Amino acid sequence: MKIQVLDETSACGSKHAAQALDALVQLRQQLAPGTAQGWVQRAAYAHSIYVAEPRHPVEVKAQEEHLSRWLTRRIDIPVKLFDLHGLGFELVGGRLLPDGPGKSAQLMYQDAPATGQPRRVTVYLRKPEQGADAAFRYEQQGKLGLFYWVEEGAGYALVGELPKETLLALAQAIYKQHPGTLQTAPAPSAPGAVLASSTASSAASSAASATISAAASSAASSAAPPPAPARGQRAP
């Protein structure tokens, strides 16, 4: 009898071990470098870790002038400290993070509500792999919302436990301040590239912004009610 019980226990343990191994393999695949899902998952994971820190949420505070230069040198893409004051969010600071075989940067912002705890959002920046999907997308992971996209050699993921409309407004503000809009180099082949002349640059930026806004607005308002019929027309 004892041998039978031990055998059953051993089999049960082996089954749980196999399930745990399968879960670990799936997690490693999700977080694997070179996949869109991987870097977005890492952005969400890093957000969850650091926004909960009451005393040391960032590595370098916003008041330190070298923050942008330091992160730019480390991740090899321009890191702009985005101005989100118009939407009620102030920069807390940033930190350097591992990102598969490379590095990424995280910028943290928070608002200042009249009552309650500040709400925090993070911007995850990285140098994307060649041929990475540049589409502007939204994901919901539990209570976290994520807007992410690739533009002119930089990958962005905005993460926060905020309404989709609030995150969308922040994402659009970040997109409009993308460092590429200030460059005058010949345009790369990527969509939404900036042209050499200032007039063409403005036109390209406006067109790309319109595209990203349309896609994002469609995602944010997919459940919106139909418009009211014009005067003199019957409702369908």
Helices and strands as residue ranges (DSSP letters): H 2-30, H 36-50, E 60-61, H 67-75, G 85-87, E 89-99, E 102-111, E 120-126, E 137-141, E 144-151, E 154-160, H 164-176, G 179-182, H 198-220
